[in-house]
């Protein structure tokens, strides 16, 4: 937020992105019918959905995700990873962690 770099969890096991309430403009949160469940099946309360600008290295894009007060860092889901053709080489252990990820309010 405010053009500052932040740590993000790349979560290939999550169908959707999840954004912390603390990083989201409350006026940008939209109502949604999408729901969120933890890996153990329990429901996670969300405040709605938002779309934010995102910069990864020199590439500007957007991220749409559910907003929750129960997470402290953005969780980048498989929806964003596939839409942006992210390649993650597990054998070489290379991914986005050398890029600066910036959420833009």
C-alpha positions as CSV (number, residue, x, y, z in Angstrom):
1,X,0.0,0.0,0.0
2,X,1.2,3.5,-0.6
3,X,3.7,2.2,-3.2
4,X,5.6,0.3,-0.5
5,X,7.0,-3.2,-1.1
6,X,5.4,-6.0,1.0
7,X,5.9,-9.7,1.5
8,X,3.3,-11.8,-0.3
9,X,2.6,-15.5,0.1
10,X,2.4,-17.3,-3.2
11,X,-0.3,-19.9,-2.5
12,X,-0.8,-22.4,-5.4
13,X,-3.3,-24.2,-3.2
14,X,-5.6,-21.2,-3.0
15,X,-8.1,-20.7,-5.8
16,X,-8.3,-17.0,-5.1
17,X,-6.2,-14.1,-3.8
18,X,-6.7,-12.9,-0.2
19,X,-5.9,-9.4,0.8
20,X,-5.5,-8.0,4.4
21,X,-8.0,-5.4,5.5
22,X,-5.1,-3.2,6.6
23,X,-3.9,-2.8,3.1
24,X,-7.2,-2.0,1.4
25,X,-9.0,1.3,1.0
26,X,-12.4,0.5,2.8
27,X,-14.3,2.5,0.1
28,X,-13.0,0.1,-2.6
29,X,-14.5,-3.1,-1.0
30,X,-17.4,-4.5,-3.0
31,X,-20.0,-7.0,-1.8
32,X,-19.5,-10.5,-3.1
33,X,-21.1,-13.9,-3.0
34,X,-17.7,-15.6,-3.0
35,X,-16.9,-17.5,0.2
36,X,-13.6,-18.6,1.7
37,X,-12.8,-21.8,3.5
38,X,-9.6,-22.8,5.2
39,X,-7.8,-26.0,4.3
40,X,-9.5,-27.7,7.3
41,X,-13.0,-26.6,5.9
42,X,-13.8,-23.9,8.4
43,X,-15.3,-20.7,7.0
44,X,-13.1,-17.5,7.0
45,X,-15.0,-14.3,7.4
46,X,-14.5,-11.8,4.5
47,X,-15.4,-8.2,4.2
48,X,-16.0,-8.3,0.5
49,X,-13.8,-8.1,-2.7
50,X,-11.6,-5.5,-4.1
51,X,-9.3,-4.8,-7.0
52,X,-5.9,-3.1,-6.5
53,X,-3.1,-2.1,-8.7
54,X,0.0,-4.2,-8.3
55,X,3.6,-3.8,-9.5
56,X,5.9,-6.8,-9.8
57,X,9.4,-5.7,-10.8
58,X,8.7,-3.4,-13.8
59,X,5.4,-4.9,-14.7
60,X,2.1,-3.2,-13.6
61,X,-1.0,-5.3,-13.3
62,X,-4.0,-5.7,-11.1
63,X,-5.0,-8.1,-8.4
64,X,-8.6,-9.0,-7.4
65,X,-9.1,-10.7,-4.1
66,X,-11.3,-11.2,-1.1
67,X,-10.6,-8.9,1.8
68,X,-10.2,-10.3,5.4
69,X,-9.0,-9.0,8.7
70,X,-7.8,-12.5,9.5
71,X,-4.6,-12.3,7.3
72,X,-1.6,-10.1,7.7
73,X,0.1,-10.4,4.3
74,X,-1.4,-10.7,0.8
75,X,-1.9,-14.3,-0.4
76,X,-1.5,-14.5,-4.1
77,X,-3.7,-17.4,-5.3
78,X,-3.5,-19.6,-8.4
79,X,-6.0,-17.4,-10.1
80,X,-3.5,-14.5,-10.3
81,X,-0.5,-16.8,-10.9
82,X,-2.1,-18.4,-13.9
83,X,-3.6,-15.2,-15.3
84,X,-0.2,-13.7,-15.2
85,X,1.7,-16.7,-16.6
86,X,3.9,-17.0,-13.5
87,X,6.6,-19.7,-13.9
88,X,7.8,-21.2,-10.7
89,X,10.7,-23.6,-11.0
90,X,10.6,-25.7,-7.9
91,X,13.7,-27.7,-8.9
92,X,15.8,-24.5,-9.1
93,X,13.8,-22.9,-6.3
94,X,13.2,-19.8,-8.3
95,X,10.1,-17.7,-8.3
96,X,9.0,-14.2,-7.6
97,X,11.0,-13.6,-4.4
98,X,13.7,-11.7,-6.3
99,X,11.0,-9.3,-7.5
100,X,9.7,-6.4,-5.6
101,X,5.9,-6.7,-5.2
102,X,4.2,-3.4,-4.6
103,X,0.5,-3.0,-3.8
104,X,-0.7,0.4,-4.9
105,X,-3.6,2.1,-3.0
